[in-house]
Structure formats: C-alpha cells, structure tokens
Amino acid sequence: MTIDVAHAAEFLRENDNYLILMHASPDGDTLGCGWALCRALRSMGKNANAVCPDPIPNKFNYMFRGLPMQEFETENIICVDVADTKLLGEMKELGDKAELCIDHHISNTHYAKRVLVKPEYAAAAELVYDVVCALETDIDKDTANCLYTGIATDTGCFKYSNTTPQSHMIAAVMIKCGAETAAINYAMFDLKTQGRLQLEREVLNGIKYFEDGKVALVSVPLSMLENIPDIDSDDVGAISALPRQIEGVEVGITLKEKKKGVFKASLRSGENINCAEICMKFGGGGHERSAGCSFTSSFEEAEKAIVDACREAVRKIGTL
C-alpha cells in the first residue's frame, strides 16, 4: 500500500531490527539514503544495518565510517532508492520480503508492503530527509554528509533539470548540520582515477552517431576493461554521462557488458526525450532524463534494439 511520510515514520518508530537494502551498481543516492537512514535509526536505539549487493566504490567510504555491522536477527527489510527488486541483484529475494520502500522513481513497481514514493523529488535522499525529520532525530555531520551526497549526485551537483528549490533548501540545511560539501563535491564530480581517464579515451575512440548526430552510443565491452588496471564500477558508471555532453546529441547511450551475453544500456537525454519511457519497453526504468535497461542477447542485438528505440524517439520530436 502507498503511505505518506508520517506513516513511514510511525512504522520505523514502532518496529526494530532493520536491514536496509541499497541497489546494485550503487550510486550516491542509494548509498546516501541507506547509511543516513541507518544512522538515524541507530541514534534512536534501534538495530539497523545497510547492505548493498555490489562492492562499494572507494570514493563513498566516508559515508559508512564509524558504522560497523551490528549482530541481530533481521525482522524488517527496507529498500531505499530501489524501484524494482530486479535492481537488487543477488539480494532480490530479500527485496521480495520488504516491509517498506522509500523511493522517488516513477517506475516503482510497488513491490513492498508499504511504499513511500515521490516521483517529483529530485533524489530519494530528499524523501529520507523528510522521514528523518518526522522521526525527530538530530542530523549529525555524518548523516548530513550522506544526505547531501544523495541529493548532489542525483542532481548532477544541482545542474540537472530535476533540481528543485527543495533540493537547494535541504542541501542548505545539510551544510548547517556540518556536511563537508567541498570535499564531497570534489570527490563526486572532479576527481578522476587514471583508469577512468584511460577508459574515457578508449570509449570515445569508438563512439557511434545516428540520426544526424542526435543519438550517440559508446560501448564498454568486458575486453576493454580487462586491459585497464585498477578500475572500479564507479569509473565504469561515470562513462554514462559522456555521450550527452556532445553538442547536438539529444540522447546518449552507454552499452556496458556486465557479463558474457548480458548488457546494460544507460540513457541520458535532454528535455525532449523521455529515457524512462524508452527503457520501460525493455523491462527497465528510471527517470525522464536518466534511465537504464538490460539485455540478454548478443552485443549486436542489444545495440540494434536500444539504438532503434532511441532513433524512433528522436524522430517523434522532429514531428512535433
């Protein structure tokens, strides 16, 4: 059932022993939500752990410092920034038992017993902030760092069109609570590993254009990653922003090989293209300007399917 912030807070106050699930291929929003909520619950004397099915990129380590795993028997499962249990990877079965989901994706499948979803929110961290406020717990510096990270990363450091006055206002509150914004912004948006720079060079050498340059595609096969030392999932994930940075591109596609025969397409677009609508055709989803979907096929089949769908979307805006 769909609930509001007050009912989510009531559920959290009345229960205990929480396992908080963050989605696979983690980003700053799911991690910020998970660890901020975990810290808030522990400050209330609750037992809570936050876990992710995939390794956490090193640049996010500051968010769980001083937050060791607790030993207790899980009674309640919470999912944060998880629109569908498919996004939980090997933890999908746990997600199927979720008592509460806190999310901001319009594509949320309402899989949890209780669903708090606000698609108009720029980041799920904004919604977690509302819940933490309803719980009437103090927001310390570490919690502020988590929430600020979630908002900053899902708004592209407040550059994306999803940014709202609320995004800025909550960020301002986090600064007042001690969030280390300069260090976070540098780590999230400026710092690049040598491996990432090498990967950027490789993918840009193989970029493909369609529809007179309005659709751009870059590919990241496993063979490419094998030749780049010391690269992590965050370096690979960051590549998704590259195609849309090219002048004239309406929708950028990044096609990544997850394992043999399995590919993930990540889409980024301008105001004229709805990425979520495109990805939902293939069982995926996300936001209007940023979404993803997966293919179990050959690379050629995956490329043709997602490129054809994006070309169709571009042709439609040309007729408006």
Solvent accessible surface area in square Angstrom, and as a share of the most:
residue,aa,sasa,rsa
1,M,145,0.65
2,T,91,0.53
3,I,21,0.11
4,D,66,0.34
5,V,31,0.18
6,A,64,0.49
7,H,103,0.46
8,A,0,0.00
9,A,1,0.00
10,E,73,0.33
11,F,15,0.06
12,L,0,0.00
13,R,109,0.40
14,E,123,0.55
15,N,49,0.25
16,D,44,0.23
17,N,24,0.12
18,Y,0,0.00
19,L,24,0.12
20,I,0,0.00
21,L,0,0.00
22,M,1,0.00
23,H,21,0.09
24,A,23,0.18
25,S,45,0.29
26,P,10,0.06
27,D,52,0.27
28,G,1,0.01
29,D,0,0.00
30,T,0,0.00
31,L,0,0.00
32,G,0,0.00
33,C,0,0.00
34,G,0,0.00
35,W,16,0.06
36,A,0,0.00
37,L,0,0.00
38,C,1,0.01
39,R,25,0.09
40,A,3,0.03
41,L,0,0.00
42,R,47,0.17
43,S,78,0.51
44,M,58,0.26
45,G,67,0.64
46,K,31,0.13
47,N,52,0.27
48,A,0,0.00
49,N,11,0.05
50,A,9,0.07
51,V,29,0.17
52,C,23,0.14
53,P,17,0.11
54,D,49,0.25
55,P,112,0.71
56,I,44,0.22
57,P,6,0.04
58,N,111,0.57
59,K,55,0.23
60,F,4,0.02
61,N,68,0.35
62,Y,42,0.16
63,M,1,0.00
64,F,71,0.30
65,R,103,0.37
66,G,76,0.73
67,L,25,0.12
68,P,97,0.61
69,M,122,0.54
70,Q,59,0.26
71,E,178,0.80
72,F,50,0.21
73,E,148,0.66
74,T,57,0.33
75,E,113,0.51
76,N,14,0.07
77,I,12,0.06
78,I,0,0.00
79,C,0,0.00
80,V,0,0.00
81,D,3,0.01
82,V,0,0.00
83,A,6,0.04
84,D,30,0.15
85,T,9,0.05
86,K,115,0.49
87,L,83,0.41
88,L,0,0.00
89,G,41,0.40
90,E,150,0.67
91,M,36,0.16
92,K,80,0.34
93,E,134,0.60
94,L,62,0.31
95,G,0,0.00
96,D,79,0.41
97,K,140,0.59
98,A,5,0.04
99,E,43,0.19
100,L,0,0.00
101,C,0,0.00
102,I,0,0.00
103,D,0,0.00
104,H,2,0.01
105,H,22,0.10
106,I,121,0.62
107,S,22,0.14
108,N,14,0.07
109,T,74,0.43
110,H,93,0.41
111,Y,49,0.18
112,A,6,0.05
113,K,120,0.51
114,R,45,0.16
115,V,0,0.00
116,L,1,0.00
117,V,24,0.14
118,K,62,0.26
119,P,63,0.40
120,E,114,0.51
121,Y,32,0.12
122,A,3,0.03
123,A,0,0.00
124,A,0,0.00
125,A,0,0.00
126,E,0,0.00
127,L,0,0.00
128,V,0,0.00
129,Y,33,0.12
130,D,32,0.17
131,V,0,0.00
132,V,1,0.00
133,C,59,0.35
134,A,34,0.26
135,L,10,0.05
136,E,154,0.69
137,T,22,0.13
138,D,135,0.70
139,I,29,0.15
140,D,78,0.40
141,K,93,0.39
142,D,36,0.19
143,T,5,0.03
144,A,0,0.00
145,N,1,0.01
146,C,0,0.00
147,L,0,0.00
148,Y,8,0.03
149,T,0,0.00
150,G,0,0.00
151,I,0,0.00
152,A,0,0.00
153,T,31,0.18
154,D,27,0.14
155,T,0,0.00
156,G,3,0.03
157,C,40,0.24
158,F,42,0.17
159,K,161,0.68
160,Y,110,0.42
161,S,78,0.50
162,N,54,0.28
163,T,31,0.18
164,T,42,0.24
165,P,103,0.65
166,Q,51,0.23
167,S,0,0.00
168,H,96,0.43
169,M,123,0.55
170,I,8,0.04
171,A,7,0.05
172,A,46,0.36
173,V,53,0.31
174,M,0,0.00
175,I,94,0.48
176,K,177,0.75
177,C,41,0.25
178,G,32,0.31
179,A,10,0.08
180,E,64,0.29
181,T,28,0.16
182,A,85,0.66
183,A,66,0.51
184,I,5,0.02
185,N,38,0.19
186,Y,118,0.45
187,A,21,0.16
188,M,15,0.06
189,F,70,0.29
190,D,94,0.49
191,L,88,0.44
192,K,84,0.36
193,T,63,0.37
194,Q,161,0.72
195,G,7,0.07
196,R,38,0.14
197,L,93,0.46
198,Q,50,0.22
199,L,0,0.00
200,E,20,0.09
201,R,136,0.50
202,E,65,0.29
203,V,2,0.01
204,L,76,0.38
205,N,122,0.63
206,G,46,0.44
207,I,36,0.18
208,K,86,0.37
209,Y,110,0.42
210,F,43,0.18
211,E,36,0.16
212,D,144,0.75
213,G,21,0.21
214,K,81,0.34
215,V,0,0.00
216,A,0,0.00
217,L,1,0.00
218,V,0,0.00
219,S,24,0.16
220,V,1,0.01
221,P,43,0.27
222,L,56,0.28
223,S,67,0.43
224,M,36,0.16
225,L,36,0.18
226,E,140,0.63
227,N,115,0.59
228,I,8,0.04
229,P,94,0.59
230,D,140,0.72
231,I,39,0.20
232,D,52,0.27
233,S,61,0.39
234,D,31,0.16
235,D,8,0.04
236,V,21,0.12
237,G,35,0.34
238,A,27,0.21
239,I,0,0.00
240,S,3,0.02
241,A,39,0.30
242,L,22,0.11
243,P,0,0.00
244,R,85,0.31
245,Q,128,0.57
246,I,48,0.24
247,E,171,0.77
248,G,54,0.52
249,V,4,0.02
250,E,37,0.17
251,V,0,0.00
252,G,0,0.00
253,I,0,0.00
254,T,0,0.00
255,L,1,0.00
256,K,19,0.08
257,E,34,0.15
258,K,101,0.43
259,K,130,0.55
260,K,185,0.78
261,G,25,0.24
262,V,34,0.20
263,F,11,0.04
264,K,56,0.24
265,A,0,0.00
266,S,6,0.04
267,L,0,0.00
268,R,67,0.24
269,S,10,0.07
270,G,11,0.10
271,E,140,0.63
272,N,90,0.46
273,I,3,0.01
274,N,41,0.21
275,C,0,0.00
276,A,3,0.03
277,E,108,0.48
278,I,5,0.03
279,C,0,0.00
280,M,106,0.47
281,K,119,0.50
282,F,65,0.27
283,G,47,0.45
284,G,26,0.25
285,G,17,0.17
286,G,8,0.08
287,H,52,0.23
288,E,90,0.40
289,R,64,0.23
290,S,34,0.22
291,A,9,0.07
292,G,16,0.15
293,C,6,0.04
294,S,68,0.44
295,F,22,0.09
296,T,118,0.69
297,S,33,0.21
298,S,48,0.31
299,F,57,0.24
300,E,120,0.54
301,E,106,0.47
302,A,0,0.00
303,E,26,0.12
304,K,133,0.57
305,A,33,0.26
306,I,0,0.00
307,V,6,0.03
308,D,60,0.31
309,A,8,0.07
310,C,0,0.00
311,R,69,0.25
312,E,77,0.35
313,A,19,0.15
314,V,6,0.03
315,R,132,0.48
316,K,119,0.50
317,I,37,0.19
318,G,66,0.64
319,T,116,0.67
320,L,180,0.90
